[in-house]
Amino acid sequence: MKFVYGCIVVTMLLCSSSALAGVSLPAPQQAGGMGLFEALKKRSSATGGDFSLAEVTREELSTILWAASGLNRGDKGWTVPMWRGVPPYCRVYVAANDGIFLYDWKNHSLEKISNENIKGKIGKQSFVKKAYYVLIFVSDAEILSQFNSTDITRDFSHAAVGAMTQNVYLACAALQIGTRYIHAINVDEIVRALELPQGDIPIALMLLGK
């Protein structure tokens, strides 16, 4: 009986570890598609009623995350500007039906950090939960600590999120995916669900859907 119980415990632990393992992303689209000026012309915020249960594919999510803060030249060149080439000081999390993921820009992959579906808890508008994915933008206090100024930290992190979310808008326009910037967020719920370190600040959400 002890042997059987031990096997069950080991199996449960292995399954739990596997459930929170990293998720590989396909290579992002970096050529072809809609031109920049056409994407700018079509850039818009989807309304709450525009989001449905239609799937945003893993390939599409890959391209959107790369547009937000992926590497585009060498190992210290990103799709958005970063002060003196330091690593991105704002992280991107993905809230999905099957859990919460952290985007790893170095390896262009996702790290699963929770099995919880928090889409219905993190935004103050009821339609946030209808999005297929919700991107969560969070400032990284550890990297920002080198600025030694609260005002500079706030300005730089908000400027970075501004660039990242605009890139998401343009990528979504090119991919014909609905998106919307959300600033009315439930900060405490995000901090809890993501288990954020002290000083890390949730800034905004971007909804993705079709």
C-alpha positions in Angstrom: 0.0 0.0 0.0 2.8 2.4 0.8 4.5 1.6 -2.5 1.2 2.4 -4.4 0.7 5.6 -2.4 4.2 6.7 -3.1 3.8 6.1 -6.9 0.6 8.1 -6.8 2.4 11.1 -5.1 5.3 10.9 -7.5 2.9 10.8 -10.5 1.0 13.8 -9.2 4.2 15.8 -8.7 5.4 15.0 -12.2 2.1 16.0 -13.7 2.1 19.3 -11.8 5.6 20.0 -12.9 4.7 19.2 -16.5 1.6 21.5 -16.3 3.8 24.4 -15.4 6.6 23.7 -17.9 7.7 26.1 -20.6 5.8 26.5 -23.8 7.7 26.9 -27.1 6.4 29.4 -29.6 6.7 29.1 -33.3 8.9 31.6 -35.1 7.2 35.0 -35.4 6.2 36.4 -38.8 8.9 39.0 -39.7 8.3 39.4 -43.5 5.5 39.9 -45.9 2.0 40.7 -44.8 0.4 44.1 -44.5 2.6 47.2 -45.1 3.4 49.6 -42.2 1.3 52.5 -43.5 -1.7 50.3 -44.2 -1.4 48.9 -40.6 -1.3 52.5 -39.3 -4.4 53.3 -41.2 -6.2 50.3 -39.8 -5.0 50.6 -36.2 -8.0 50.8 -33.9 -9.4 49.7 -30.6 -12.0 46.9 -30.8 -15.2 47.5 -28.8 -16.2 45.2 -26.0 -18.7 43.5 -28.3 -16.1 42.6 -30.9 -14.5 39.9 -28.8 -15.7 36.4 -29.2 -14.5 32.8 -28.6 -12.7 32.5 -32.0 -9.2 31.3 -31.5 -6.1 33.5 -31.7 -3.6 30.9 -32.9 -0.2 30.2 -31.3 1.4 31.5 -34.5 -0.5 34.8 -34.2 0.3 35.1 -30.5 4.0 34.5 -31.3 4.1 37.4 -33.7 2.3 39.7 -31.4 4.6 39.0 -28.4 7.6 39.4 -30.6 6.3 42.8 -31.8 5.8 43.8 -28.2 9.3 43.2 -26.9 11.1 40.6 -29.0 14.7 40.6 -30.2 15.1 42.0 -33.8 18.8 42.4 -34.1 21.5 40.5 -32.2 21.1 39.8 -28.5 20.6 43.4 -27.4 18.2 44.9 -29.9 14.5 44.9 -29.4 11.4 45.9 -31.3 11.0 48.8 -28.8 13.6 51.3 -27.4 15.2 50.5 -24.1 17.5 52.9 -22.2 21.2 52.3 -23.0 20.4 48.8 -24.2 19.5 47.4 -20.8 17.1 44.4 -20.9 13.4 45.3 -21.2 12.2 46.8 -17.9 8.6 45.9 -18.5 7.5 42.2 -18.7 4.6 40.8 -20.7 2.3 38.2 -19.1 -0.4 36.3 -21.0 -3.7 35.4 -19.3 -5.4 32.6 -21.1 -8.2 30.1 -20.3 -5.6 27.5 -19.3 -3.5 29.7 -17.0 -1.0 32.5 -16.8 2.2 32.7 -18.8 5.3 34.9 -18.8 6.9 35.9 -22.1 10.6 35.1 -22.3 12.0 37.4 -24.9 15.5 35.8 -24.8 14.2 32.4 -25.9 10.9 33.6 -27.5 8.9 31.2 -25.4 6.3 31.2 -22.6 6.8 30.1 -19.0 3.7 28.9 -17.4 3.4 30.3 -13.8 -0.1 29.3 -12.9 -3.1 27.2 -14.0 -5.6 29.9 -12.9 -7.9 31.7 -15.4 -7.8 35.3 -14.2 -9.2 37.0 -17.3 -12.5 37.8 -15.5 -10.7 39.3 -12.5 -8.0 41.7 -13.8 -10.0 44.3 -15.7 -12.7 46.6 -14.5 -14.8 46.2 -17.7 -16.9 43.1 -17.9 -15.9 42.3 -21.5 -12.2 41.8 -20.6 -13.0 38.1 -19.8 -14.3 37.6 -23.3 -10.9 38.1 -24.9 -9.1 35.0 -26.1 -5.9 36.3 -24.6 -5.2 39.2 -22.2 -1.7 40.6 -22.2 -0.6 42.1 -18.9 2.2 44.7 -18.9 4.2 45.0 -15.6 7.2 47.2 -14.7 10.3 45.4 -13.5 11.5 47.0 -10.3 14.8 45.2 -10.2 15.9 46.5 -13.5 14.4 49.9 -13.0 16.2 50.3 -9.6 19.4 51.6 -11.5 17.6 54.8 -12.3 17.5 55.9 -8.6 14.5 58.1 -9.1 10.8 57.4 -8.7 9.8 59.9 -11.4 12.3 58.5 -13.9 11.3 55.0 -13.1 7.6 55.8 -13.7 8.3 57.8 -16.9 10.6 55.1 -18.4 8.3 52.2 -17.6 5.2 54.0 -19.0 7.1 55.1 -22.1 8.2 51.5 -22.7 4.6 50.1 -22.2 3.4 52.8 -24.6 5.8 51.6 -27.3 5.0 48.0 -26.6 1.3 48.4 -26.8 1.5 50.5 -30.0 3.5 47.6 -31.6 0.8 45.2 -30.5 -1.8 47.5 -32.1 0.1 47.5 -35.4 0.8 43.7 -35.3 -2.9 43.1 -34.6 -4.0 45.4 -37.5 -1.7 43.5 -39.9 -2.9 40.1 -38.6 -6.6 41.3 -38.6 -7.0 40.5 -34.9 -9.0 42.7 -32.6 -7.2 44.4 -29.7 -7.9 47.1 -27.1 -5.7 48.9 -24.6 -7.1 48.8 -21.0 -5.9 51.1 -18.3 -8.7 50.4 -15.8 -7.2 47.4 -14.1 -7.5 45.6 -10.8 -4.0 46.0 -9.6 -4.3 44.0 -6.3 -5.7 41.0 -8.2 -2.9 41.1 -10.7 -0.2 41.4 -8.0 -1.8 38.4 -6.2 -2.3 36.1 -9.2 1.2 36.9 -10.7 2.9 36.8 -7.3 4.7 39.9 -8.2 7.8 41.0 -6.2 7.5 44.2 -4.2 7.8 47.2 -6.4 6.7 45.6 -9.6 3.7 47.6 -10.9 1.0 46.4 -13.3 0.5 49.2 -15.9 -2.0 48.1 -18.5 -3.8 45.3 -20.4 -4.2 44.5 -24.0 -7.1 42.3 -25.1 -6.7 40.0 -28.1 -9.6 38.3 -29.9 -11.5 37.8 -33.1 
